[in-house]
């Protein structure tokens, strides 16, 4: 096979595939979305495009991917193949790299590989710009919806880059045409380039993937358990119906029907219908019970028994919700728990079949790799244990978050697991959805779906883990007569729909739904400054503040979410969060700390929902809290309808503070004051002084006593203290009390 020849691509490092070259040539002419089935080389297209762009235009390359393991994978791929001009270097930016280090690395690197949130934070804080980025690659671009960081970064890139070119990549944009067009609009896409495995120029490079569906019967004990759960579901639906709410037959209780139930309940809560609060609790029970059915049918007896035990403990706890307490007290539920406690070993055949399948694969092909996908972490743990007991080396691959007693895997550990898997230290990974996107292990010959998934994106991503360098095998387990079969059918239908939609988009420039980025030109940071708590950067507020041109300092605030100048500290809560904090946490304690942190504390309550209907709380409790916050604590309460309106309000506060003298510096990292700071705060409390004036007076007179006893003429001798201010200090110091 021939290789790509290019000044910036290392010799014989990249095989030549004509369809990849054709796509890259199109991507060099316009902002492009590349849709290629997994294994056909989206990253190779990005490499060819990057080499050409850097050779012709210079500048920097920025490659974005949603997870650190995927970022690390791109860094390795490009480092091995891209010959950067002028001895340029590659750099990886993740949350593990400090802000100052990232700023320095940006200046020295020609190719940056990063997670989007890190770059977003740095741009908001003004650490660098995207002005000289001549190609931005957005991997797994189907994520560019809502408030995901890709949306902000694409907008800022189009606004500020001198020579912008954006290349978006995905194997699965989704079957919802409206969502695909939203992604394209959010990224400023001008054209779509796509191929399928049946295209003539692709067929020579496609490795066969055999998909095998294996059906299993639901064991009798689990069928009896499902029967008990269905009795509980029927009784809850009947209760909803008696209360006058929509309640379908159990056979039609889909997620769509559940969402309809919830919408009606929330609507009646907004109308302050007391029956709706009880209905909301019943709805919570239905969600728990529906999940239990799913576990019984698709996961297994041990996972189900663990979940039932958890629900029982919640219901018996004094802090348990009304839903869990009512469920735990139901005789049918108690019978179900007793039955599950008597089960011996794993009843569901999927576990044994998975172990046997993997064992056969390892015996026949010792050098091969296998990935087993399961939806729930409990199932992952169960499968890893079963495989190890069978003498097969297996590791779990899950997300970072720790849940209950189980610790998640940090991104560093995820990368280490993948490295050892690639190097053959063990033959099997058992993964949740975190392993679905983009991870490249060329020798993976077998992929096992422990259960079918209804998402066409997830199904395609899972299948794409095999068949990259040789024939691949995919085995999907489904339980007869259960939701497994429904999910399999739904996924297949959506995949077909997605392929048709991609074909429709692939005819060239679409022109549909594109954002006119010129109408959203970002202002250069020339306005006033605002300090933003670094935990707020995931919100839309920080993005809008940056777009409005404010100077933003990111730090960890001890109190509040935003600090404006020396005097104002702002706590932001959504309507729901306000109600939740009042009920479940110490809202008044938080606000009391806010009031103590600055002379002008502000509480912004965001959202257009009814504050009095957010939780099952008596309206007088809300009114009492608001009265205590405003009257007793002196905190200003401001209502806004949206994140955008919150940002506009913060900008107004900033402009009002600009040029006004401060009273006291907002504390960002410490809650104590030194002796010197105490003296400064005393003098700063005089009218029209502030910290700057206090320091000047203390430096001139040497002590608080000397300042207080000074005559007016002596006070005006201090720089920045005029006659009016001197009169105010002199009169305040001598004004009698009472």
Protein Blocks (a to p, Z undefined) as FASTA:
>chain_A
ZZdddfklcehkbccdfklmmmmmmmmmpccdddddehilpmmmmmmmmmmmmmmngpad
ddddfbfklmmmmmmmmmmmmccehhiacddddfklcfklmmmmmmmpcbdcddfklmmm
mmmnopaccklpcbdcdehkllmgcjbfklmmmmmmmmmpmbdcdddddfbebjalklmm
mmmmmnopabdcdddfkbfklmmmpccdddddddddddfklmmmmmmmmmmmmmmmmmmm
mnopacddfklmcfklmmmmmmmmmmmmmnopaklmmmmmmmmmmmmmmmmmmmmmmnom
klmmmmmmmmmmmmmpmkbcfklmmmmmpmklmmmmmmmmmpgcjfblklmmmmmmmmmm
mmmmmmbccddddfbfklmmmmmmmmmmnopacdddddfbdghjbccddfklmmmmmmmm
mnopafbdcddfklmgopacfklmbdcdfbacfbfklmmmmmmmgoklbccdddddddeh
iaklmmmmmmmmmmmmmmmmmmmmmnocfkpoiacfklmcccddfbdcddddfklmmpmk
lmmmmmnopacdddddfbdjbdghjlbccddddfklmmmmmmmmcfklmmmmmmmmpmbd
cdddedjbdfklmpccdfklmmmmmmmmmmmnopacdddfbfklmmmmmmmmmmmmgopa
cfbdcdfkbcbdcfklmmmmmmmmpghkbjmlmmmmmmmnopaklmmmpcfklmmmpghi
afklmmmmmmmmmmcgZZ
